[in-house]
Amino acid sequence: MSEDTIKLVITRKGLDECISAKAKGIQLSLKWVSAGDRAYTPNPEQMTLQNELQRVEFGEFKDIGESQIQAVAKFSGPDEYPIRELGFWLEDGTLFGVISAPNTMLNYKARDGHCIQPFTLDLSAIPTDSITVEVGTENLNIILTEEMITMACAFIQSQAISTREIHHQMLITERLRHIEGLL
């Protein structure tokens, strides 16, 4: 999927809900991502996907600034299908937006397998701070921050040093046992 050519189309109902929430001083929650097997040009008036096959909670998201978020969803189970349309749903069940394009496959969900679907959502067309993302119970921890990567690298380095120290201690102990055996 080329993110330069396939964009999120925000539905009219989704935009109306965001404007209403902003006026009330509240934030709406994006809660679900759905996948379907139809490829088309999304319409702002649509209220469902053309052929929704599965709906899951968000696996993770990260605010990357400039009114954009990166997120992922994990589709699992026995069904097998091409993913050609993605729907993004508010907590109340309103279709917020759709990603699809004619003759375009976004991903593929294999039978009895898992499909991790990453995406970037441009939210610049909705009121600022009118929406957030609700992550489900299965957090995928795929989108790593620079701080998290730095901490992980430091931990791995400390474990490598510790392993070398333990190995060195084992060699010393082995030599001492050998010397004691000679005496």
N, C-alpha and C positions, 0 to 999 in steps of 0.2 A: 504494500500500500504506500503510495507516495503522498506524504502529508502536504505537499505543495499543491496537488491537484484535487485531493478529496478533503473537503472541509465539512465541519459540523454545520448543519442547517437547523437553526433554532425554530421550533414551531411557534406559531402565533399564540397558542394557548400557553406554552412555556414562557414566552416573553411577557404575556399579560400577567401571569402568576408572579414573575420576578418584579415587575413594576409595582404590583399590589403589595408584595412583601416589603419592598423598599419603602413605600409610603407608610406602612405600618411599623417600620423600624425592626423588622425581623428578617431572618435568613431562611431560605428554603433549603432542603436537603436533597441532593441527588443521591438516590439510594440504589438503583438497579441499572444494570446494563443488559440489554437483550440482543440476541443474534438471530438473524434470519438468512434465508438462502436466495432472496430476490435482489437483483441488481437494477437500480433505477436512479433517476434524479429525484432527490427528496423534495417534498412540497411543504412549505411552512404551514399549510392547513391540515396536514395529516395528523391523525390522532392515534394511529397504531403503525406497526411495521406491516409491510405487505404480506410477510409470511414468517412471523416470529416462531422460532423453534425452541429457544431456551432463554431463561432470564436468571441472572445471578447478581449477587451483591458485588459492589466494587471490592477489589482485592487490595488496592492501595492507591494513594494519590499524593501528588506533590505540587504545591503552588510554585510555578517557575517564574512568576512575575509577568508584567505586561498583560494582565488579564488572561493568562493561560495556565492550564493545569495539565500535568502528565498523569496518567492513570493506567491501571491494568485491571483486567477481569479474567477469571479462570473459568472456562467452560469444560465440564467433565460429564462423564456418563456414557451410556451404551450407544447413543445415537451418533451417526456419521453424517456430516453435511458440510458444504462449502459455506463460509461466512461471507455474505455479500452485502449485508445491511446490519448496522448496529443502531440500537435505540437506547436513549438515556432517559431514565424515568425519575420523576420527583417522588418523594415519600408518599404523596397522596394518590399516586398512580397516573399522574399527568405525564404524557410524553413530552419531554423537554426539548429533545433534539434528535437528529438522525444523521448518520454517516452512511453514504452509499454512492455509487456511480454506475452508470450503464456499462455493461460488459466488464465489470471489475470484481475480482475476488479479493477480499481483504485478508482472509486466512482460511484454514481448513481444520475442522474438528473431526479427528479420527475416531472410529468405533472403539468404545471402551477406553478411550484415552483422554488426555487433558490438552486443552488449547489455551495458552496464555496469550491474550490479546492486549497489546499495548496501544495507547492512543493519546493524542494531545488535543485538548479541547480549547478553542479560542472563545473566550467568554466576553470579548470586548463589546459585543452588541447588546449586552444586558446591563442593568444598573450595577454599579460597583458595590461589592459586598452584599449582594442580594441572594447569593447562593453559596453553599458549602457542599462537601462530599461526605457522605456517611459510609465509612468502611465497614464491611461485614466482619464476621468472626474469623475468617480465614485470611489473615493478612499475609500477603505474599513476600513482603520485604524485598522487592525487586528494584525499586527506585531508591538508590542509595545517595545520601548526601555526602559532600566532601568531608565533613567532620566524621561521619560514620566510617568512611573508607580509611581516613587517617588513623582512627582508633583501631580498626581491624588490622591494619598494617603494623601498628605498634604492638598489638597483642601477638601477632604471628612472630614478629621479631623477638619478643621477649620469650616466647615458647621455644624458639630455635636456640636461643642462648641457654635457656634452662635445660634443654635436651642435651646440648653439648657439655654442659657442666655435669649432668648426671652420667653421661658416657665417660667423661674424664674421671669421675669418682669411682666408677665401676672398674676402670683400668687400674687405678691406684690400688683398689681393694684386691684385685686379682694378683697384682705384683706382690703385695704384702703376704697374701696367702702362699704364693710360690716361695717367697723368701722364708717364711715360717716352716714350710715343708722341708727346706734344705737344712735348717738348724736342728 
